[in-house]
Amino acid sequence: MVSFVVPAYNAARTIGSCLESILRQNLDGGTTETIVVDNASTDSTPEIVRGYPVRLLTEGVPTAAAARNRGIETARGDWIALVDADCLLPVDWTAQALRVLQEEKAACAVGGPGRIPQGGLVARCLNGLHYGLGPRTSRRRVRSLATMNVLFRGEVLRQHRFDPALYMGEDPDLNLRLLQRGYSLIFDPACQVDHFHPTTFRGVLRKWFRYGLHYALPYGRRGRLFSDPGFLPRLLYLPALLLLAALTPPVPWCGFAAAGLVLAVPLVYGVLGCRAVRGTDLLVFPWLHAAKQWAQMAGMVAGVCVPALRARRPVSNAAAQGGVGR
């Protein structure tokens, strides 16, 4: 049996479509169960869920980690699929994920990329690289999987749960613990899903700033902060830029160094964009991805300098991503 666990917080805009995609899964006679864990929603999420042949649970601790743990506790399947309420699964997603884990005996989980289904310029540019959709798309072992769409061996999740105290970053926290215990994680582009995402510049920047706020926490708690080669450069980027800008009047060459730091990011993405997008999208692609990185780096600095910012509950995925592109 495959147990689907869907945490939901104010997900009224997307939960119906998500459940329909789960219920349509083609397993060639295999059995499934679907568990939705309502995480203190204030919209019509529970009422919508009651209209489907699924189990509805509630969890009062206001984190997705706690909601997932609640679903895992009651899941009966040998396999547990974690699916976010703003994701849509293709009909063969489960069959493909099961096939991977049956082939990869040492792996405890498999996940895949998310394609933004709303359309538009921002979506096309993000789809070029977002969540692994890009030039490097082969099946491979990775250090972390996003829990928006991942299939686990059930016995692993029953032994290793999410940390319910984390508002965000609970997935890399769990993944790091699993890696430290010798498990491997598989990313397979064939396990792609549709994932609703902000489709305005403002919405993208807000989302990636929140990612940055929580970026360092799971790595720092597990003693792996500096094992990520991109952590220190991204953390120090904005402070270095501000220092160079402040030193520019007395030391003019610092202005050139600051300009180089600013232009290096879109230049890198411009090179990547030549392989990912075409036409006029190439004019927007490097600046959108550069702005996304600048927002994440600003969030990283804010999260390290003002830890209290991490205590705020993020807006619901459905509210931020459910086709409104805030």
C-alpha positions in Angstrom: 0.0 0.0 0.0 1.1 3.6 -0.7 0.0 6.2 1.8 -0.2 9.8 0.6 0.2 12.4 3.3 -0.8 15.9 2.4 -0.3 18.8 5.0 -2.7 21.6 4.3 -2.9 25.1 5.7 -5.3 27.6 4.0 -5.0 25.5 0.8 -8.6 26.0 -0.4 -7.4 27.2 -3.9 -5.4 24.1 -4.7 -6.3 21.2 -2.4 -9.2 19.9 -4.6 -7.0 19.6 -7.7 -4.2 18.1 -5.6 -6.5 15.4 -4.2 -8.0 14.6 -7.6 -4.5 14.1 -9.0 -3.7 11.7 -6.2 -6.9 9.8 -6.6 -6.2 9.3 -10.3 -2.8 7.6 -9.7 -2.4 4.5 -11.9 -0.9 1.7 -9.8 -2.0 -1.4 -11.8 -4.1 -2.8 -9.0 -2.0 -1.5 -6.1 -3.8 0.0 -3.1 -3.6 3.5 -1.7 -4.8 5.7 1.1 -4.8 9.5 1.3 -4.4 11.4 4.5 -4.9 15.1 4.6 -3.7 16.9 7.8 -5.3 20.2 8.3 -2.9 22.6 10.0 -5.4 25.0 11.7 -6.7 26.4 8.4 -8.9 29.5 8.6 -10.4 29.1 5.1 -12.6 26.4 3.6 -9.9 23.7 3.3 -11.5 21.2 5.7 -14.9 21.5 4.0 -13.4 20.9 0.6 -11.4 17.9 1.8 -14.5 16.3 3.3 -15.9 16.1 -0.3 -13.3 13.5 -1.2 -12.8 9.8 -0.2 -9.8 10.6 2.0 -9.0 10.7 5.7 -9.0 14.2 7.3 -6.9 14.7 10.4 -6.1 17.9 12.3 -2.8 19.1 13.8 -2.7 22.1 16.2 1.1 22.7 16.1 1.4 25.3 13.3 4.1 23.8 11.2 4.1 21.6 8.1 6.6 19.4 9.9 4.1 18.7 12.7 1.3 18.1 10.1 3.4 15.6 8.2 4.4 13.8 11.4 0.7 13.5 12.3 0.0 11.9 9.0 3.0 9.6 9.2 1.8 8.3 12.6 -1.4 7.0 11.1 -0.2 5.9 7.7 -0.5 2.2 7.1 1.4 1.9 3.8 4.8 0.2 3.2 5.5 3.4 1.1 4.7 6.9 2.2 4.4 9.7 -0.3 4.6 13.3 0.9 2.8 15.7 -1.3 2.2 19.4 -0.8 -1.3 20.8 -1.2 -0.2 23.0 -4.1 1.2 20.1 -6.2 -0.5 18.1 -9.0 0.8 14.6 -9.7 0.7 13.1 -13.2 -1.1 9.8 -13.3 2.1 7.7 -13.4 4.0 9.6 -10.7 3.6 6.9 -8.0 4.4 4.1 -10.4 7.6 5.8 -11.5 8.7 6.6 -8.0 8.1 3.0 -6.9 10.1 1.8 -9.9 13.1 3.9 -8.9 13.1 2.8 -5.2 12.8 -0.9 -6.3 15.9 -0.4 -8.6 17.8 1.8 -6.1 18.0 -0.6 -3.1 20.2 1.7 -1.0 17.9 4.7 -1.4 15.3 5.6 1.2 13.5 8.2 -0.9 13.0 9.6 -4.4 11.6 13.0 -5.5 11.5 15.1 -8.6 11.3 18.6 -10.0 8.3 20.9 -10.0 7.0 22.6 -13.1 5.1 25.9 -12.7 1.8 25.4 -14.5 0.4 28.9 -14.5 2.2 30.1 -17.6 3.6 33.5 -18.4 7.0 35.1 -18.6 8.1 34.5 -15.0 6.9 30.9 -15.0 8.8 30.2 -18.3 12.0 31.7 -16.9 11.7 29.8 -13.6 10.9 26.5 -15.3 14.3 26.7 -17.0 16.1 25.9 -13.8 13.6 25.8 -10.9 13.8 22.6 -8.7 16.2 20.8 -11.0 14.5 21.5 -14.4 17.5 22.5 -16.4 20.6 21.4 -18.3 21.4 18.6 -15.8 18.4 16.4 -15.7 19.6 12.8 -15.2 18.7 10.6 -12.3 21.2 11.1 -9.5 22.0 11.0 -5.8 21.4 14.3 -4.1 22.0 15.9 -0.6 18.4 17.0 -0.2 14.9 16.5 -1.6 12.1 19.0 -1.4 9.1 17.4 0.4 6.6 18.8 -2.1 6.7 15.5 -3.9 8.8 12.6 -2.5 8.2 8.9 -1.9 9.8 7.3 1.2 10.2 3.8 2.3 7.6 3.7 5.1 9.9 2.1 7.7 12.4 5.0 7.3 9.9 7.7 8.0 8.5 5.8 11.0 11.9 5.8 12.6 13.0 9.3 11.5 10.4 12.1 11.8 10.4 15.8 10.9 11.4 18.3 13.6 8.0 20.0 14.4 9.7 23.1 15.8 10.8 24.2 12.3 8.6 26.5 10.4 10.7 26.0 7.2 13.8 24.0 6.5 12.3 20.8 7.9 13.1 18.9 4.7 16.8 19.5 4.6 17.0 18.9 8.3 15.5 15.4 7.9 17.5 14.8 4.8 20.8 15.6 6.5 19.9 13.2 9.4 19.1 10.5 6.9 22.4 11.0 5.0 24.3 10.9 8.3 22.8 7.5 8.9 24.0 6.1 5.6 20.8 6.4 3.5 20.8 7.9 0.0 18.3 10.2 -1.7 17.5 10.0 -5.4 16.4 12.9 -7.7 14.6 11.6 -10.8 13.4 14.1 -13.4 10.8 11.5 -14.5 9.0 12.2 -11.1 8.1 15.7 -12.1 4.9 17.4 -10.8 3.1 20.6 -11.4 3.8 23.0 -8.5 2.0 26.3 -8.1 4.4 29.1 -7.5 4.3 32.9 -7.4 4.4 34.3 -11.0 5.2 37.9 -10.3 8.6 39.4 -9.5 7.4 40.5 -6.1 6.0 37.1 -5.3 9.3 35.3 -6.3 11.4 37.7 -4.2 9.2 37.3 -1.1 9.4 33.5 -1.5 13.1 33.3 -1.9 13.7 35.8 1.0 11.8 33.4 3.2 13.9 30.5 2.0 17.0 32.5 2.9 15.7 33.3 6.4 15.6 29.6 7.3 18.5 28.4 5.0 21.2 28.1 7.7 19.2 26.6 10.5 19.1 22.9 9.6 22.7 22.8 8.4 23.9 24.6 11.6 22.0 22.3 13.9 23.5 19.2 12.2 27.1 20.5 12.2 27.1 20.7 8.4 26.9 24.5 8.0 30.2 24.7 6.2 29.9 21.5 4.2 27.7 23.4 1.8 30.2 25.1 -0.5 27.7 27.8 -1.4 26.9 28.9 2.1 29.7 31.3 3.1 29.9 33.0 -0.3 26.2 33.7 -0.3 26.2 34.8 3.4 29.1 37.2 2.9 28.0 38.5 -0.6 25.8 41.4 0.6 28.0 42.5 3.5 31.0 42.6 1.1 29.0 44.5 -1.4 28.0 47.1 1.2 31.5 47.4 2.5 32.9 48.0 -1.0 30.2 50.6 -1.7 31.1 52.4 1.5 34.8 52.4 0.7 34.3 53.7 -2.9 34.7 57.5 -2.2 38.1 57.2 -0.6 39.2 54.1 -2.6 37.7 54.4 -6.1 38.7 50.9 -7.2 36.3 49.5 -4.6 33.5 50.9 -6.8 34.6 48.7 -9.7 34.9 45.7 -7.4 31.3 46.3 -6.2 30.0 46.6 -9.8 31.8 43.4 -10.6 30.1 41.6 -7.7 26.7 42.9 -8.8 27.1 42.0 -12.5 28.7 38.6 -11.8 25.4 37.0 -10.8 23.2 37.9 -13.8 26.2 37.1 -16.0 26.4 33.5 -14.7 22.6 33.2 -15.2 22.9 34.7 -18.7 25.2 31.8 -19.7 22.9 29.3 -18.1 19.9 31.0 -19.8 21.4 30.4 -23.3 20.8 26.7 -22.6 17.5 27.0 -20.8 15.3 29.6 -22.6 14.9 31.1 -26.0 13.9 34.4 -27.6 13.0 37.5 -25.6 12.8 35.3 -22.4 16.6 35.4 -22.4 16.5 39.1 -21.6 14.5 38.5 -18.4 15.9 35.1 -17.4 19.3 36.3 -16.0 17.8 39.2 -14.0 15.0 37.2 -12.5 17.3 34.5 -11.3 19.8 37.0 -10.1 17.1 38.9 -8.2 16.0 35.6 -6.7 19.5 34.9 -5.5 19.9 38.4 -4.1 16.6 38.0 -2.2 17.7 34.7 -0.7 21.1 36.1 0.3 19.3 39.0 2.0 17.2 36.5 3.8 20.2 34.6 4.9 21.8 37.7 6.4 18.5 38.6 8.1 18.1 35.1 9.5 21.6 35.0 11.0 21.4 38.6 12.4 17.8 38.7 13.5 16.8 35.1 14.4 13.4 36.2 15.7 12.3 36.7 12.1 12.4 32.9 11.7 9.7 32.5 14.4 7.0 34.0 12.2 4.7 31.4 10.5 5.1 31.7 6.7 2.0 32.4 4.6 0.2 29.3 3.3 1.5 27.7 0.2 -1.9 27.9 -1.4 -2.2 31.6 -0.7 1.2 32.5 -2.1 1.2 30.1 -5.0 -2.4 29.2 -5.9 -2.5 31.0 -9.2 -2.5 34.5 -7.8 1.2 35.0 -7.9 1.5 37.4 -5.0 
